[in-house]
Every structure is written in C-alpha cells, then in structure tokens.
C-alpha cells in the first residue's frame, strides 16, 4: 500500500483527513487510494440520517454519537450541507451541534458541501464513508442536507436509513406522497413533546399500511424493502422468493433531552441484524451495491464522453440552437461518434 493508505489503516486521523480532502476534491491519485483501501472496508455499520429541514437531524446525530461512544464504539460522521447556487460556498454548520465531541479521539467529524450534487448527498460522500471505514470506525453516520420528497440517494449509501420527522410537517396527505418516507428503515418522530406528535405517528402508520397494500397490488419488487410480510422477487439475478418481514418501527424521541435515543439505537441494531441474518436483507445489500456500480458506470461514461466529444458537443449545441437539428438526433449522433472511437 501507499504511505497514505498504510497510515489510514493504522488509524492516523491526519491521514484520514487528507484522504477525505483528496477524495472530495478529486485530486490526482484519489482513485488509486480508494482501490487500495477497499479490501479493508466492510466492517463499519453505516447509518443514514435524513429528513425534512428543521426536523432536528443534527441534534439527533449528536445524541447518537453520545450513545455509540458510551457503548465503546468509535464513530465517524459525515455532515452534508447545501452549496450556494450563486457563490458555490457552504456554511458547513451542522457540526456546530456536535462540538462537544471534537476532542474525543474516538469521533471523526467531517463536513462537506453538496457542490451542486442532487439527492441529499455530496458527490464524494460514499467514497468518504469508505475512508472512515478503512480508518477503523465502528459506525459511520451520514447526515444528509434537509431533503425533499424525492431525494433518496442516502439509501444507496447507508446500511440503515433513519428518517427524522417532526410534528407540524404536514398532514396525512403529505405523509402519503412523501417519497422519502418509503425509504425509511427506522422512523424517528423527533420533538415528541410538542402537540401533534401522536398525529404524526398515526400518519406514518397509515403511510406504511397503504404503501404495503399498493406494492402488493401492483407486484412491485424494486426500490426499498417492502413494508410487511409478503412474497417478493428481490433481484432479477436471484429468482427465488423470500419473505421480506421488516416493517419500519416508529420511535418517539426528544433529542434535545436525550429521550428515546436508546430506543432508536435498538431499532437500528435490529435492522442491522435483519440485513445480516436474512436472505431478504442480504439481497437488499446486493441491490444497494448494484445501484452503486450503475451510478459509478454512468459517471465514468459521462466523463469519458464529454472529454472525448468536447468540440463535437459544442457544435451540436450550435446546431440545435440554429434549429438545423433536433436535440434527440444530435444526441444519437454524439453517441454514435463516441461508440466509433
């Protein structure tokens, strides 16, 4: 291994910080480093924390760190903040709520900006998780930006996804149409000391019940693991059927007071045991890896095509602007030119 890779595996925090910077900035040699450390990954439990803005994700993450450390587990945290569409800058303020862990050698916190990447994560978040995994973290928590209804990329990064809700975020119709809720492995109804917490619990229960009935009716087998106990084909390459029995638990909590955090950790641990101990859970893991490979392939192909067809793309843009060709035919011609190279 390279010197940097060896130091990461030895648990050098400066080496991990440097590697994460190189990965985030796409510095020369970052891919070689990721290839080196990959065999040392796979030991960390990756938890995604997502939800609407203002639900209390950062405070809840702070409490999760506290509980994991009390149990003797080392924790890595990646906090993703949105970048300004005008200046490109980011406040990176999520870690402010976690400053009490800054001097703990068993905690590594890294803030990153989305840099325009959609889906609730930064472009490099998954690779940075692997650096923390190789560094030796037992648990890696990835806190997304305040996401909307369809920003679901965290499900392709985390082993378990914790969706944080709060009272007053909408009615039952909002719950039904919010696609982000369909990705949850565990729900946390935060700020449960406020009015409306019981109503939020009922809305989530309704969403889970309706989602199960709909997926059974249409025979849906893709996406997140089905809520409820039904027979499903998990992957095209896995023709056998299995019972997907995981139903996301709903846990009340008040993160500012540390209430309900132990119940959340217990639910996350149960989900991890389900992933590791059932065929449906293992198929879910394979599906996540398949999605990652497809995404990596798309990015690689786009970079290769735009690099090879730079001038031809510019000419195609001019032709489309002049209406001498339609954008669909131009795309087909660009694809044919790239294949011919």
C-alpha positions, 0 to 999 in steps of 0.5 A: 500500500501507499504511505497514505493508505498504510497510515489510514489503516493504522488509524492516523486521523491526519491521514484520514483527513487528507484522504477525505480532502483528496477524495472530495476534491478529486485530486490526482491519485484519489482513485488509486487510494480508494482501490487500495483501501477497499479490501479493508472496508466492510466492517463499519455499520453505516447509518443514514440520517435524513429528513425534512429541514428543521426536523432536528437531524443534527441534534439527533446525530449528536445524541447518537454519537453520545450513545455509540461512544458510551457503548465503546464504539468509535464513530465517524460522521459525515455532515452534508450541507447545501452549496450556494447556487450563486457563490458555490460556498457552504456554511458547513454548520451542522457540526456546530451541534456536535462540538462537544465531541471534537476532542474525543479521539474516538469521533471523526467529524467531517463536513462537506458541501453538496457542490451542486450534487442532487439527492441529499448527498455530496458527490464524494460522500460514499467514497468518504464513508469508505475512508472512515471505514478503512480508518477503523470506525465502528459506525459511520453516520451520514447526515444528509442536507434537509431533503425533499420528497424525492431525494433518496440517494442516502439509501444507496449509501447507508446500511440503515436509513433513519428518517427524522420527522417532526410534528407540524410537517404536514398532514396525512396527505403529505405523509402519503406522497412523501417519497422519502418516507418509503425509504425509511428503515427506522422512523424517528418522530423527533420533538415528541413533546410538542402537540401533534406528535401522536398525529404524526405517528398515526400518519406514518402508520397509515403511510406504511399500511397503504404503501404495503397494500399498493406494492402488493397490488401492483407486484412491485419488487424494486426500490426499498424493502417492502413494508410487511410480510409478503412474497417478493422477487428481490433481484432479477439475478436471484429468482427465488422468493423470500419473505421480506418481514421488516416493517419500519418501527416508529420511535418517539424521541426528544433529542434535545433531552436525550429521550428515546435515543436508546430506543432508536439505537435498538431499532437500528441494531435490529435492522442491522441484524435483519440485513445480516441474518436474512436472505431478504436483507442480504439481497437488499445489500446486493441491490444497494451495491448494484445501484452503486456500480450503475451510478459509478458506470454512468459517471465514468461514461459521462466523463469519458464522453464529454472529454472525448466529444468536447468540440463535437458537443459544442457544435451540436449545441450550435446546431440545435440552437440554429434549429438545423437539428433536433436535440434527440438526433444530435444526441444519437449522433454524439453517441454514435461518434463516441461508440466509433472511437 
